[in-house]
Each structure stands twice: as C-alpha cells, then as structure tokens.
C-alpha cells in the first residue's frame, strides 16, 4: 500500500483508485451530481437514463463500494445518499497538484501574451 501525505492528509492508493475508478464513468458522475442535491431511490436515479433499473443499480453499487454513496432503509425504499466526505482523499490528492497547475497556466498565459506583442 502506498500512502501520499504531501497535503498533510494521508491518502492510500486503494482509496484513490476506488474513488477515481468510480468517478471515471459518466453515468456514475451524473448520479453523484444528482445525489448532491439530495437523496434519491435507484428508481428515481434511473429516470433520466436510457438503461435498465438493474444497470443503474449496478452503477450505484460501484459508487457504494467506493464509499461515495450509502443506502438506508425507509419502509420499502432504500434511498441513496451521497457521502461527500468520501471525496476528501481525491480532493486532497488533486490539491497537491493545484500549485503546479496554477504555475503552468501562469507560464502559458505569459507565453501567449508575449506572442501577441508585435515584434520590432
């Protein structure tokens, strides 16, 4: 197991791989976006997709296995709820590279601005 600690937050590779793998699929990202606005049943989550209930349920299971979603029991329903804290390891890992990206974008911006200036 590899653990990253640049940001001061310990993040192991298995956790990162699980989160990034789960979020790699556009359907699962859409489900996460929907759950960000509140809990929903798999039936409700499946409404906007042109796929079976079972297919959406499998996507939810992947998100659940990655720790991004949890399900509870309410009478006959099993509403899904987003666990935003589960994204913290991925956010911390990406945050470690934020300064690098900002610096690279700054240099690119400077380069492009220099290209616009007329040469004498």
trRosetta pair geometry for C-beta under 8 A, 3 or more apart (Angstrom, degrees):
i j d omega theta_ij theta_ji phi_ij phi_ji
1 12 5.2 -17 -179 -155 111 120
1 13 6.4 -169 -158 33 61 97
1 14 6.5 -48 -125 -11 99 109
2 12 6.8 136 79 -154 46 63
2 13 4.5 54 55 -29 94 123
3 10 5.4 -10 -176 -163 120 91
3 11 6.7 146 -159 70 66 38
3 12 4.9 -36 -97 -92 78 69
3 13 7.6 -107 -74 -17 37 75
4 7 7.9 40 132 16 99 88
4 10 7.5 144 72 -153 47 41
4 11 4.7 -23 58 63 97 97
4 12 7.8 176 14 -87 72 21
4 13 7.8 102 -18 -64 97 69
4 16 7.7 43 15 -41 127 144
4 93 6.1 72 83 -108 152 92
4 96 7.2 -95 160 -27 127 164
5 8 6.6 41 180 -107 78 15
5 9 7.1 -170 -134 70 57 30
5 10 5.4 -10 -93 -94 94 62
5 11 7.6 173 -74 19 47 72
6 96 4.3 78 85 -131 132 128
7 11 8.0 38 42 -10 111 120
7 92 4.6 -159 67 -171 151 91
7 93 7.6 -121 0 -74 131 27
7 95 5.5 66 -102 89 144 113
7 96 5.0 -109 -46 -71 100 90
9 88 7.1 -127 -172 151 153 101
9 89 7.0 -160 135 -112 122 57
9 92 4.0 -81 63 -144 140 159
11 15 6.2 -122 -167 74 72 125
11 16 5.9 70 159 -53 111 108
11 89 4.2 137 -127 -155 107 96
11 92 5.6 180 -50 83 134 122
11 93 5.4 -128 105 -61 167 101
12 15 5.0 92 65 7 80 103
12 16 7.2 -154 97 -2 41 90
12 89 7.9 -44 35 -148 54 144
13 16 5.6 -58 -145 42 36 110
13 17 5.9 36 158 -21 70 108
14 17 5.7 -54 -143 38 29 111
14 18 6.3 31 157 -20 63 107
15 18 5.9 -57 -151 36 28 111
15 19 6.4 21 157 -13 65 108
15 67 7.8 -26 -142 29 87 141
15 89 4.9 -4 128 105 126 173
16 19 6.0 -60 -146 40 30 105
16 20 5.9 17 163 -8 68 113
16 89 5.9 -125 -75 136 72 117
16 90 6.2 132 -129 -89 72 72
16 93 5.8 65 -112 -41 126 163
17 20 6.2 -60 -136 46 25 102
17 21 5.7 27 162 -21 64 113
18 21 5.9 -57 -140 38 22 110
18 22 6.3 21 160 -18 60 109
18 65 7.1 -128 -157 121 115 83
18 66 4.2 168 155 -126 96 81
18 67 7.0 62 124 13 135 97
19 22 5.9 -59 -150 36 27 110
19 23 6.2 9 159 -5 64 113
19 66 5.4 134 -88 179 44 120
19 67 7.5 -47 -79 56 88 98
19 68 6.7 121 -125 -61 79 112
19 86 6.9 178 -102 147 114 90
19 87 6.6 138 -155 -116 134 55
19 89 6.4 167 -6 74 153 107
19 90 4.6 -132 118 -49 144 125
20 23 5.9 -64 -141 48 31 102
20 24 6.3 53 153 -49 64 96
20 90 6.3 153 -60 -115 80 122
21 24 5.6 -37 -150 3 31 121
21 62 7.9 -115 120 -179 94 113
21 66 7.0 -168 69 -92 89 129
22 25 7.4 -66 178 23 34 99
22 28 5.7 -138 169 158 69 154
22 62 5.3 167 -122 141 87 95
22 63 5.3 120 -172 -99 127 53
22 65 7.5 -180 -86 70 123 84
22 66 3.7 -80 -34 -20 148 160
22 68 5.8 -178 119 2 153 138
23 28 6.3 -134 -110 106 32 115
23 29 5.7 72 -159 -81 72 89
23 32 7.0 -6 -111 -14 90 156
23 66 8.0 -165 -25 140 77 168
23 68 7.7 139 -59 -79 92 162
23 90 7.6 69 11 -135 149 170
24 28 7.7 36 55 53 47 128
25 28 4.3 74 75 12 103 107
25 29 6.9 -172 91 -10 52 83
25 59 7.0 -133 104 -132 145 105
25 62 7.6 47 24 98 140 155
26 29 5.5 -52 -144 37 36 112
26 30 6.3 40 154 -22 66 102
27 30 5.6 -53 -152 34 32 113
27 31 6.5 34 149 -20 64 103
27 49 6.5 55 -137 -115 109 138
27 51 7.6 -3 -126 16 147 151
27 56 7.6 -130 170 -112 125 69
27 59 5.3 -90 117 -120 116 153
28 31 5.4 -47 -147 33 38 115
28 32 6.5 41 151 -20 65 100
28 59 5.1 -156 -81 -171 82 103
28 62 6.3 -72 -100 86 139 122
28 63 5.6 172 -154 -64 108 106
29 32 5.5 -50 -149 35 35 113
29 33 6.4 40 150 -21 65 102
30 33 5.5 -49 -149 34 34 115
30 34 6.4 34 152 -19 64 104
30 48 7.4 -125 160 88 133 129
30 49 7.7 137 97 -73 144 107
31 34 5.7 -53 -149 36 32 112
31 35 6.2 25 154 -14 66 108
31 45 5.6 37 -129 -163 96 125
31 56 7.5 149 -88 -160 128 90
31 59 6.0 157 -23 129 152 122
31 60 6.6 -147 -173 -85 155 74
31 63 6.4 -123 99 -40 133 156
31 69 7.7 -31 134 -70 118 146
32 35 5.8 -59 -144 42 30 106
32 36 6.5 45 151 -36 63 98
32 63 6.9 -174 -69 -128 91 136
32 68 6.5 -43 -104 159 112 133
32 69 7.8 -123 -96 -61 74 105
32 82 6.4 96 -149 -115 66 120
33 36 5.6 -46 -156 16 31 119
33 37 7.9 20 151 -11 57 97
34 37 6.4 -64 -172 31 38 103
34 40 6.3 -39 139 14 112 151
34 45 6.2 145 95 -123 150 81
34 48 7.9 -173 -81 20 139 133
35 38 7.3 -117 -159 76 42 25
35 39 6.9 23 -144 -110 83 35
35 40 6.3 -121 -95 22 72 102
35 45 7.7 -1 -58 -100 93 118
35 69 6.6 -88 -132 -110 176 105
35 80 6.1 -74 -106 116 128 103
35 81 6.7 144 -167 -157 115 24
35 82 3.9 139 128 -47 115 104
36 82 5.8 15 -77 -3 49 169
36 84 7.7 80 -117 -81 83 110
39 79 4.4 50 160 163 123 123
39 80 6.2 170 -155 78 78 44
39 81 4.5 -31 -98 -87 104 80
39 82 8.0 -148 -87 3 60 70
40 44 4.1 -121 -173 89 104 128
40 45 5.1 129 112 -56 124 83
40 79 6.5 154 83 -150 9 86
40 80 6.0 -22 68 52 63 93
41 44 4.8 98 52 7 75 99
41 45 7.0 -139 97 -3 40 88
41 77 5.3 -87 -93 -158 126 107
41 78 6.7 99 -132 65 86 55
41 79 5.5 -68 -73 -99 65 60
41 80 7.0 127 -122 2 21 85
42 45 5.4 -55 -144 40 35 114
42 46 6.1 37 155 -26 67 107
42 53 6.6 87 132 -168 109 86
42 56 5.8 146 -173 112 91 109
42 57 5.0 34 -162 -90 149 79
42 60 5.7 -97 -105 -10 103 159
42 78 7.3 10 -8 77 102 98
42 80 6.7 90 -62 -25 66 123
43 46 5.9 -57 -147 32 26 110
43 47 7.5 51 150 -46 56 87
43 53 6.6 -7 -100 -127 64 116
44 47 6.0 -27 -165 -12 38 116
45 49 7.9 9 140 2 66 120
45 56 5.6 163 106 172 101 131
45 60 6.7 104 85 -71 162 121
45 80 6.7 5 -41 36 141 138
46 49 5.7 -80 -159 46 53 108
46 51 7.2 -113 -151 78 93 79
46 52 7.7 -38 -154 138 135 27
46 53 5.2 -36 -91 -109 174 60
46 56 3.9 -148 -92 11 94 165
46 57 7.9 -17 -66 -38 124 70
49 55 7.7 -136 128 94 137 114
49 56 6.0 150 55 -80 147 115
51 55 4.1 -87 157 78 119 143
51 56 6.1 141 92 -46 109 83
52 55 4.6 104 57 1 79 99
52 56 7.2 -146 97 1 47 83
53 56 5.9 -59 -153 40 32 108
53 57 6.1 37 148 -24 66 109
54 57 5.4 -52 -146 36 32 117
54 58 6.6 36 153 -22 64 100
55 58 5.8 -50 -154 31 32 112
55 59 6.8 34 147 -18 62 101
56 59 5.5 -50 -154 34 38 114
56 60 6.5 40 148 -19 67 102
57 60 5.6 -52 -149 36 34 113
57 61 6.5 40 149 -23 64 102
58 61 5.4 -48 -149 32 35 116
58 62 6.7 40 151 -21 64 98
59 62 5.7 -50 -155 30 34 112
59 63 6.7 31 149 -14 64 104
60 63 5.6 -55 -151 40 36 112
60 64 6.1 39 149 -23 68 107
60 69 6.1 -96 -163 99 76 159
60 71 7.7 66 158 -61 123 120
60 80 5.8 -101 -149 -97 126 150
61 64 5.3 -52 -143 37 32 115
61 65 6.2 36 155 -22 65 103
62 65 5.7 -51 -146 34 29 111
62 66 6.5 24 153 -13 62 107
63 66 5.8 -59 -149 40 31 108
63 68 4.6 -81 -172 71 83 111
63 69 4.1 48 123 4 111 121
64 67 7.7 47 178 -71 32 19
64 68 7.4 -93 -74 56 23 68
64 69 4.8 -65 -76 78 65 94
64 70 6.8 112 -130 -96 87 32
64 71 6.6 -23 -107 -12 134 100
64 80 7.8 -102 -72 -132 105 107
66 86 7.2 114 127 158 79 133
67 83 6.2 -83 156 77 69 143
67 86 4.2 -176 122 -136 96 134
68 82 6.8 -31 162 -148 76 71
68 83 5.9 -169 -168 52 26 92
68 86 4.9 -153 -94 94 48 139
68 87 6.8 59 -119 -59 96 84
69 80 5.2 -6 -175 -171 119 107
69 81 6.9 145 -158 72 67 39
69 82 6.1 -42 -102 -104 70 44
69 83 6.5 -162 -85 4 16 92
70 80 7.3 150 78 -155 35 59
70 81 5.4 -25 65 62 85 93
70 83 5.5 77 -14 -49 103 116
71 78 4.8 24 177 165 121 100
71 79 6.8 167 -147 85 69 36
71 80 5.3 -36 -92 -96 82 63
71 81 7.4 156 -94 14 31 77
72 78 6.9 177 78 -155 35 59
72 79 6.0 -10 52 60 88 85
72 81 6.8 25 -6 -4 104 121
73 77 7.6 150 -158 86 47 51
73 78 5.7 -24 -99 -104 60 76
74 77 4.9 -19 71 70 89 99
74 78 7.6 163 25 -91 72 26
74 79 5.9 12 15 0 124 108
83 86 4.3 60 105 -10 107 116
84 87 5.8 -48 -168 23 53 112
85 88 5.5 -11 -171 -20 54 119
86 89 7.8 -35 176 16 46 97
87 90 5.4 -59 -166 46 64 111
87 91 5.6 68 136 -27 85 107
88 91 5.5 -58 -141 41 31 113
88 92 6.1 33 160 -22 67 105
89 92 5.7 -54 -146 35 29 111
89 93 6.3 29 156 -19 64 106
90 93 5.7 -53 -147 37 32 112
90 94 6.3 28 156 -13 66 107
91 94 5.9 -56 -145 42 29 107
91 95 6.0 36 153 -27 63 109
92 95 5.4 -53 -145 33 29 118
92 96 6.9 42 153 -30 60 95
93 96 5.9 -44 -163 15 33 114
93 97 7.8 11 148 -2 58 102
94 97 6.1 -69 -165 41 42 102
94 98 7.0 68 139 -54 70 87
95 98 5.2 -19 -153 -16 46 121
97 100 4.9 -54 -164 41 66 119
97 101 5.9 66 140 -23 85 101
98 101 5.9 -60 -151 38 30 108
98 102 6.2 29 155 -19 66 108
99 102 5.7 -53 -144 37 31 112
99 103 6.2 33 156 -20 64 107
100 103 5.8 -58 -150 37 27 111
100 104 6.3 25 153 -17 64 108
101 104 5.6 -55 -146 38 32 111
101 105 6.2 30 157 -17 67 106
102 105 5.9 -56 -146 39 29 109
102 106 6.2 33 153 -23 63 107
103 106 5.6 -53 -148 33 30 115
103 107 6.6 28 154 -16 64 104
104 107 5.8 -54 -150 36 32 108
104 108 6.3 32 152 -18 65 106
105 108 5.5 -52 -145 38 34 113
105 109 6.2 39 154 -22 66 104
106 109 5.7 -52 -147 35 30 113
106 110 6.4 31 153 -18 63 106
107 110 5.6 -53 -148 37 33 113
107 111 6.3 35 152 -21 65 106
108 111 5.6 -54 -148 36 31 113
108 112 6.3 28 155 -17 66 106
109 112 5.9 -56 -146 38 29 108
109 113 6.3 29 155 -18 64 107
110 113 5.8 -56 -147 37 29 111
110 114 6.4 30 153 -19 63 106
111 114 5.7 -57 -152 35 30 111
111 115 6.6 33 150 -23 64 105
112 115 5.5 -51 -151 31 35 115
112 116 6.8 37 152 -22 64 102
113 116 5.8 -53 -154 29 35 113
113 117 7.1 42 150 -28 63 98
114 117 5.9 -45 -155 19 38 114
